[in-house]
Amino acid sequence: MSGILTQPKVKKKLKIITKGKSYDIADSPLFRLRSKRKLAALLGGTTSSVCSTASKPQYSVFDIKKGQKTREIQAPVLQLNKLHTRIASLLARIKTPDFVHSGVKGRSNVTNALSHSGDVPLLTMDIESFYPSVSQKSVYHLFRDTFEMSADAAGLLANLCTYDGHVPTGSRLSMLLAYWCNHKLFSKLNKLSKDRSITMTLFVDDLTFSGSRVNREFKNAVSTEIARARLTVNNKKTKLYDAARPKLVTGAVLTREKAVVRNKHRKAIHADIVSIRSSADEKEKEKLLNKVRGRLVAASQIEASYKDYARNLKHSL
């Protein structure tokens, strides 16, 4: 069991650094690492320091509430956080297929949605408990088999990269690691789609398919492949849209003509602005102001008109 810090700690804001590099797995410095010593050096530490961190990994574990649901977050701290960020930086430099829109510079949930513009049927699917489904064993086999590392180096990385036997929910490396541990499944789904002239995209664990041959039979075929990979489809988030219907794809609504911001996001922005105007507490106002700025920036990626609104927000209050 990993070491747990029950209260969230203030962390230094580390960032994934790619240095503009993009290469195949075979050209990654992680490929064919043959010892713990070489792995530790690549991660910027000594064998003893990296092994020590792996033996007692420190996480801040806390809950966040989203709507009616509560989600546990396991965020690495201290030296483990630095190591996770370094590993994530190395993984982020490896090329991914064109259908991947998460963890790729210049791509986002919006580019993911816009890939499916047009009057065609559309299917959205979500993998349930995606990060917790990625086991320590699958992380080990990723590094041992796909990256062709030695068993001891792969084992050390598997210990470093997992919390309580699975990929943590709050680490910088989780999204990249979850993709690579399931890349064979996603490639199969993409081939299944291409064989039917269907466009597939992936954003974290959100799968979207669009094309004239998207139907219940295709949905069942996708579900079967996911089940074979020992993953579970979140049926509540599975939607099959008719061609002419507005479609909700990774936070954006696709209409016949364009992508628009969801009504619930518009209402949230309006509610925040009303709260700012009615609040007499300056600290609370500043907190709400930062919150609504974030919402406006996200909305501006879908509808450009929100960009000016965000820029002139203070003057409009």
Legacy VTK file of the C-alpha trace (Angstrom):
# vtk DataFile Version 3.0
C-alpha trace
ASCII
DATASET POLYDATA
POINTS 317 float
0.000 0.000 0.000
1.333 3.428 -0.901
2.002 6.068 1.730
-1.003 8.385 2.079
-1.158 12.029 3.104
-4.798 12.564 4.018
-4.819 16.313 3.344
-3.996 17.917 -0.019
-0.568 19.524 0.016
0.499 22.612 -1.863
2.660 21.350 -4.709
5.224 23.044 -6.802
3.679 23.483 -10.226
5.689 21.077 -12.311
4.992 20.806 -16.020
5.328 18.148 -18.685
8.256 19.177 -20.894
8.579 17.747 -24.403
11.241 20.138 -25.773
9.394 19.934 -29.095
10.430 16.292 -29.516
8.268 13.696 -31.241
9.513 10.224 -32.079
8.543 6.552 -32.321
8.771 4.239 -29.298
11.971 2.688 -30.647
13.649 6.107 -30.486
12.532 6.837 -26.923
15.239 6.797 -24.229
12.858 4.509 -22.312
13.133 1.854 -25.017
15.230 -1.204 -24.144
16.456 0.124 -20.816
18.379 -2.775 -19.349
18.937 -1.828 -15.703
17.560 0.070 -12.730
20.723 2.160 -12.713
20.170 3.428 -16.260
16.499 4.062 -15.541
17.308 6.038 -12.392
19.868 8.134 -14.288
17.300 8.873 -17.011
14.829 10.012 -14.340
17.431 12.298 -12.766
18.177 10.324 -9.606
20.333 7.578 -8.170
19.331 3.923 -8.038
18.965 4.055 -4.258
16.882 7.266 -4.247
14.492 6.099 -6.991
14.115 2.630 -5.419
13.457 4.249 -2.041
10.715 6.431 -3.514
9.178 3.403 -5.268
9.147 1.391 -2.047
7.301 4.128 -0.111
5.480 6.281 -2.689
3.792 9.328 -1.187
0.328 10.429 -2.336
-2.126 13.059 -1.234
-5.526 11.341 -1.217
-8.707 13.404 -1.111
-12.219 13.538 -2.541
-13.676 15.971 -5.054
-17.381 16.323 -5.722
-18.747 16.655 -9.242
-22.508 16.996 -9.299
-23.925 14.180 -7.202
-20.816 12.029 -7.487
-17.693 11.978 -5.326
-14.390 10.943 -6.846
-11.223 9.980 -4.971
-8.069 11.682 -6.205
-4.650 10.145 -5.623
-2.033 12.807 -6.388
1.714 12.099 -6.087
3.685 14.492 -3.890
7.287 15.343 -3.069
9.913 13.303 -4.942
7.294 10.991 -6.456
5.601 13.976 -8.086
8.899 14.960 -9.725
9.473 11.433 -10.987
5.937 11.146 -12.358
6.363 14.449 -14.195
9.664 13.288 -15.681
8.152 9.970 -16.829
5.145 11.830 -18.267
7.502 14.158 -20.156
9.244 11.171 -21.726
5.949 9.451 -22.637
4.530 12.679 -24.110
7.357 12.775 -26.668
6.281 9.479 -28.230
4.083 9.798 -31.317
0.484 8.724 -31.026
-1.960 7.950 -33.876
-3.957 10.766 -35.465
-7.148 9.619 -33.755
-5.747 10.583 -30.314
-6.730 14.092 -29.156
-5.669 13.956 -25.491
-2.130 14.654 -24.322
-1.160 16.003 -27.757
-0.014 19.613 -28.228
-2.480 21.609 -30.313
-5.288 19.130 -29.680
-8.087 19.223 -27.119
-11.625 18.143 -26.332
-12.733 20.745 -28.888
-10.578 19.428 -31.766
-11.878 16.003 -30.805
-15.481 17.179 -31.193
-14.854 19.119 -34.416
-13.485 15.952 -36.051
-17.096 14.761 -36.210
-18.825 17.717 -37.869
-21.445 16.874 -40.466
-24.873 15.321 -40.880
-24.010 11.707 -40.077
-24.930 9.324 -37.251
-22.605 9.538 -34.248
-21.775 7.274 -31.321
-20.143 8.319 -28.046
-18.830 5.760 -25.560
-16.972 6.040 -22.278
-14.832 3.448 -20.506
-15.913 3.058 -16.902
-13.309 3.659 -14.141
-10.604 3.994 -16.781
-7.589 4.781 -14.578
-8.466 2.269 -11.813
-8.891 -0.349 -14.581
-5.227 0.027 -15.586
-3.496 -2.411 -13.251
0.068 -2.475 -11.990
0.483 -5.736 -13.902
-0.516 -4.081 -17.195
1.932 -1.213 -16.528
4.684 -3.764 -15.943
3.884 -5.581 -19.203
3.757 -2.296 -21.110
7.327 -1.485 -20.145
8.539 -5.089 -20.299
6.945 -6.055 -23.635
6.164 -2.891 -25.623
9.195 -0.892 -24.432
11.318 -4.082 -24.226
12.869 -3.156 -20.876
14.567 -5.567 -18.527
12.257 -7.137 -15.947
13.841 -5.236 -13.040
13.569 -1.835 -14.772
9.946 -2.542 -15.794
9.140 -3.670 -12.252
10.631 -0.513 -10.758
8.585 1.667 -13.121
5.412 -0.295 -12.378
5.915 0.356 -8.660
6.661 4.031 -9.250
3.677 4.630 -11.517
0.843 2.950 -9.601
-1.160 3.488 -6.444
-2.655 0.508 -4.601
-2.264 -1.710 -7.676
-3.537 0.665 -10.370
-2.778 3.920 -12.180
-3.486 6.876 -9.847
-6.372 9.216 -10.657
-4.482 12.471 -10.059
-1.052 12.156 -11.680
0.351 13.875 -14.776
1.386 10.521 -16.182
-1.970 8.744 -15.746
-3.567 9.829 -19.028
-0.510 8.882 -21.086
0.062 5.635 -19.231
-3.595 4.595 -19.521
-3.456 5.204 -23.273
-0.263 3.219 -23.817
-1.456 0.326 -21.657
-4.535 0.100 -23.907
-3.044 1.209 -27.233
-3.616 -2.191 -28.860
-7.328 -2.020 -28.067
-7.629 1.522 -29.452
-5.782 0.522 -32.623
-8.195 -2.404 -33.072
-11.174 -0.074 -32.653
-9.689 2.357 -35.166
-9.230 -0.469 -37.707
-12.786 -1.650 -37.034
-13.925 1.907 -37.810
-11.772 2.422 -40.906
-13.019 -0.834 -42.402
-16.496 0.755 -42.322
-15.385 4.263 -43.414
-16.161 5.513 -39.897
-14.162 8.289 -38.190
-12.946 7.435 -34.677
-11.359 9.751 -32.125
-10.164 9.259 -28.570
-10.030 11.854 -25.786
-8.730 10.198 -22.572
-11.430 7.507 -22.153
-14.079 9.096 -24.378
-14.504 7.293 -27.704
-16.400 8.991 -30.534
-17.395 7.449 -33.860
-19.152 9.130 -36.777
-20.175 8.004 -40.254
-23.061 6.649 -42.287
-22.464 3.096 -40.999
-22.614 3.991 -37.309
-25.539 1.964 -35.929
-26.459 -0.480 -33.155
-24.602 -3.327 -34.838
-21.413 -1.236 -34.900
-21.958 -0.191 -31.255
-22.215 -3.862 -30.267
-19.018 -4.675 -32.181
-17.149 -1.906 -30.311
-18.563 -3.074 -26.970
-17.401 -6.630 -27.700
-13.815 -5.484 -28.368
-13.777 -3.425 -25.165
-15.071 -6.385 -23.146
-12.358 -8.614 -24.657
-9.805 -6.155 -23.278
-11.396 -6.672 -19.837
-12.715 -3.149 -19.700
-16.297 -2.026 -19.120
-18.381 0.388 -21.172
-20.191 3.047 -19.149
-23.695 2.461 -20.508
-25.041 5.671 -18.968
-22.652 7.678 -21.140
-23.188 5.673 -24.322
-25.224 7.684 -26.837
-26.189 6.817 -30.409
-27.290 9.961 -32.274
-29.301 10.217 -35.470
-27.680 12.247 -38.245
-29.833 15.373 -37.869
-29.792 15.595 -34.050
-27.543 17.975 -32.093
-24.763 15.840 -30.608
-22.820 16.284 -27.361
-19.160 15.375 -27.909
-16.492 15.931 -25.220
-18.130 19.095 -23.888
-19.185 20.688 -27.185
-22.555 20.493 -28.917
-22.375 19.787 -32.650
-25.244 21.214 -34.694
-25.677 21.035 -38.456
-23.798 24.295 -38.957
-21.239 24.537 -36.143
-20.103 23.641 -32.629
-21.716 25.543 -29.757
-21.298 25.782 -25.984
-23.591 23.586 -23.904
-26.600 25.288 -22.301
-25.521 24.112 -18.837
-22.166 25.884 -19.311
-23.891 29.075 -20.493
-26.121 28.968 -17.406
-23.119 28.354 -15.131
-21.331 31.409 -16.566
-24.456 33.537 -16.074
-24.919 32.271 -12.491
-21.283 33.085 -11.632
-21.625 36.627 -12.998
-24.830 37.172 -10.990
-23.012 35.949 -7.863
-20.089 38.324 -8.486
-22.424 41.304 -8.868
-24.340 40.473 -5.705
-21.346 39.675 -3.478
-19.997 42.279 -1.034
-16.957 40.158 -0.115
-13.945 41.210 -2.213
-12.085 37.947 -1.670
-15.136 35.959 -2.698
-15.562 38.191 -5.748
-11.982 37.563 -6.847
-12.421 33.826 -6.392
-15.600 33.861 -8.494
-13.940 36.101 -11.072
-11.139 33.592 -11.589
-13.704 30.802 -11.813
-15.794 32.525 -14.483
-12.645 33.500 -16.421
-11.769 29.819 -16.621
-15.257 28.973 -17.871
-15.087 31.746 -20.477
-11.683 30.636 -21.753
-13.002 27.076 -22.141
-16.137 28.371 -23.899
-14.047 30.554 -26.241
-12.395 27.454 -27.667
-15.815 26.435 -28.956
-17.340 29.862 -29.709
-14.883 32.682 -30.470
-17.293 35.364 -29.214
-16.561 34.309 -25.637
-12.933 35.425 -26.073
-13.910 39.129 -26.112
-16.269 38.555 -23.207
-13.402 37.062 -21.168
-11.077 39.928 -22.124
-13.586 42.604 -21.073
-15.084 40.764 -18.105
-14.012 43.170 -15.361
-15.305 46.206 -17.248
-18.680 44.572 -17.818
-19.351 43.903 -14.127
LINES 1 318
317 0 1 2 3 4 5 6 7 8 9 10 11 12 13 14 15 16 17 18 19 20 21 22 23 24 25 26 27 28 29 30 31 32 33 34 35 36 37 38 39 40 41 42 43 44 45 46 47 48 49 50 51 52 53 54 55 56 57 58 59 60 61 62 63 64 65 66 67 68 69 70 71 72 73 74 75 76 77 78 79 80 81 82 83 84 85 86 87 88 89 90 91 92 93 94 95 96 97 98 99 100 101 102 103 104 105 106 107 108 109 110 111 112 113 114 115 116 117 118 119 120 121 122 123 124 125 126 127 128 129 130 131 132 133 134 135 136 137 138 139 140 141 142 143 144 145 146 147 148 149 150 151 152 153 154 155 156 157 158 159 160 161 162 163 164 165 166 167 168 169 170 171 172 173 174 175 176 177 178 179 180 181 182 183 184 185 186 187 188 189 190 191 192 193 194 195 196 197 198 199 200 201 202 203 204 205 206 207 208 209 210 211 212 213 214 215 216 217 218 219 220 221 222 223 224 225 226 227 228 229 230 231 232 233 234 235 236 237 238 239 240 241 242 243 244 245 246 247 248 249 250 251 252 253 254 255 256 257 258 259 260 261 262 263 264 265 266 267 268 269 270 271 272 273 274 275 276 277 278 279 280 281 282 283 284 285 286 287 288 289 290 291 292 293 294 295 296 297 298 299 300 301 302 303 304 305 306 307 308 309 310 311 312 313 314 315 316
